Amino acid sequence: MTELVYRPVIGFALTLFKAWDLKIDCKGSENIPRSGGAVLVSNHISYLDFIFDGLAAHPQKRLVRFMAKESVFRHRISGPLMRGMKHIPVDRKQGEAAYARALDSLRSGEIVGVFPEATISPSFTLKTFKSGAARLAQEAGVPLIPMAVWGTQRLWTKGRPRNFGRSHTPITIRVGEAMEAARDAHIGALTQRLRERVQELLEAAQRSYPVRPKGNDDTWWVPAHLGGTAPTPEQVQAAEAG
């Protein structure tokens, strides 16, 4: 398949990362299959997560088709790029079309990227997982590939200014071993096991992260349970309910 947009975008992104002097530590890319369909599943803490998740597949020479909210495809800048890279728009009120398109992509041997939390987590902890990723893998007969990113929230996340200068920001990526999505598996139990595996990878990424906060003004990106000043999941839930 000719990729007139995706591969040049990857090259541009890698050039930007070098200009920003990002310190990218990616381990586990070998767990992404070199051929065949798979559902790549990640935590979601930044607007840029899909770029770094896709970067993890680069050593295996794979391109990931991410499921993303439909409004991104209508933006005058991101829209043409998202369509050109053949990502999958999701209308949350009518998700059947996106699900069907993702299923077709998986059955044709593509990797589909899913953020099962659906939105960025302001607490930088895992939210509840929706079951779509597990259902896609089960129905398509492909594996689930769990992964986690850490540090991306320091570049650009919800409610914070973008940090696109020469930031020297470390980015840690961990990709886990494939999980079988057996057809007879209970979808709720499979989704919970998937969440637990992503949680393990997230904790591993956090332990490996080379930077610790410096002073009270630099703790916003650290979860409360790790001593930071990010809102707790309960505080986020209360704010969203209000």
N, C-alpha and C positions, 0 to 999 in steps of 0.2 A: 504494500500500500504506500503510495507516494505521500510524503508528509511535507508539504510546502510551507507549513507554518510552525508545526510543533518543534522540529529539530532546530530551525533557526532561533526559536524562542529559548530553547535550552542553552544554545551557545551564548545568547545575549545574557541570560540569567547567570551563567557561569562567569562571564566577564564582569557583571555587576558585583557578584559575590567577591571576586578578586579585588575589585576597586574598593569595596567596603571593608576589605580585609577580614572577612568572616572566618572564624576558626571552626570548620565543619568536621565533626567527628561522627562518622557513619559506620556502624558495625551491623553485620547480619544481612547485607545485600544478597549474599549467596542463597538466602532462603527464598528469594523471589524467583519463581521458575523462569527458565529461559524461553519456554514456549508453553502454549496452552493458556486457557482462561484461569483467572484467580480473582478473588475479591480482596483488595488491600484495605485494611481497616486501621484507622489512626485516631488518636485523641485530637482535640481541636482547641488550640489556645491562641491562634493568630490568624490574621487575614492571609498570611503567606504560607500556611502549613502545606497547602497542596503543592507548592513549588518544591519544598524540601522533601515531601513524601515522594514526589515524582523523581527527584534527584536520587533517592535511594534505589530506584529501579534502573538508573542509568548504567551502572556497571554490568548489568545483565542484558543491556541493549533492549530494554522494554520501555514502552510508552504506556502511561496510565491515563485512562479516561475517567475523569472525576465527575461525580454527581455533585452539582452545585445549584444554589437557589437561582431561580429563573431571572431575577432582577439583574444579576451580574451579566447575563447575556444581552441585556438591553442597554447596558452602559456604552457610551459612544467610543470608549477606548478599550475596555476589557471585552466588550461584546464580540467584536470581530475576531479577537484573539481566541476567546473561548470556543467560538464556533469553528474557527480554523483548526483548532487542536482537537476537535471532535469530542469535547467534553459534553456532559449530559445535563440539560437544564431540568430542574425539578420545580414544578408548581405544587406547593404544599397543599393546596386545596384540591388538586387533581393529580395525584402522584402516580396513577396507573400507567400513564404514557411513559414517564421516566423509568418506571420499573420494567416495563416491557422492552424499552430500548436498551437498558442495562443488561437485561437477560439475553437479548439478541447479541450484544457485544461479547458477553461471556461465552456463549455457545459458539461464537465464531473465533474464539481463541484469544480474546483481548483481556487485559487486566483492567478492572473497574475499581476506582478508588471511592471509598465511602467514609464519611464522618458520622458514625452512628449516634453521636450526641446531638446532631442536627444543627447546633449553633455553637459559637465560641463559648467556652466556659470562663466567666470572669473570675472565678475562684482559682483557676488553673488546676483544678482537680477534675476527676472524671465525673461527668453527669450520668444519669441513667441512659443506657443504650436502647435505641429503638431496634426492632427485630429485622429491619429490612436487609441488612448485610447478610445475616445468617440465612434468611429465606432465599435470597438471591443465590448464594453459594449452594444451598441444598437443592434448589430447583434446577440449577444449571449443572450440577454435578461437578463443581470445582472446589478447590481448597480455599480456606480463609487464611490470609497472611496478616497477623497482628503486628502493629508497629507503634512506636511512640516518638514524639519530637519534644525537645525541651530547649528553651532559650529563644524560640521564635517570637514569644510574646514581648521580648525586649525590643524587637524591631517595629512591630505594628500590631496592636491588638485593640479590642473594643474599649473606647473611652480614654485612650491615651494617644498623644501625638506620635507621628511616625518618626523613626530614627533611622534615616537612610544615609547618614553621613559615614565617614570612615570610622566605624564604631569598634572594630576589632571584636565584635560580639561572638562568643562561642555558640555554636548550634550543635546539639547532640541528638543523634538519630539512632534508634535501636529497632531492628527488624527481627521478629521472632520466627520460629519454625512454623511451617504450615500446619493448619488444623483441618482435619477432615470434617466435612459437613455431611454426615451420613443421612441418607434419605429417611431413615426411621428415627432419627434423633428428635427429641422434643425441642421445639424451636425456642421456648423460653429458657430451657436448660443450656442449650447451645449458645444463646446470646449471653447468658451469665458467664459461661466458661470463657467466652471471647473477651468479655469485659475484664475478667480476672487476669487474663493473659496480657491484655493491654496495660492493666494496672501494674503488673510485674515489670513490664518493659519501661513504663514511665518511671517507676521507682529506680530502676537500674540507670536510666538516663540521668535522673536527678543526682544519684550518688556519684556518677562520673563527671558531672558538670564541674568545670575547673574554676568557676567564679563564685564567690560568696558575697552577699550584700555588704556595702561599706556605709555604715551610718544609717540613721533612721530614714533619710530621704531616698535610700536605694533599696527599700524592701518591698515596694509595691508589686513586684513581679514574683515574689515568693509566697506560696500558699501559707495560710495562717497556721496550719498544723506543723509547718516546718520553721515557724518563727517569723514569718513575713507579715506584711500588712495588707495582702490581698483579702478581699471579703471572703468570709466563710461561705460554704454552700448554703447554709441556712439564711445568711444575710442576703445572698443573691436571690434565693427563692422568695423571701419576704419582699424584696424590692420589686421583683417581677410581678408578684401578686398584687402589690399596691399600685 
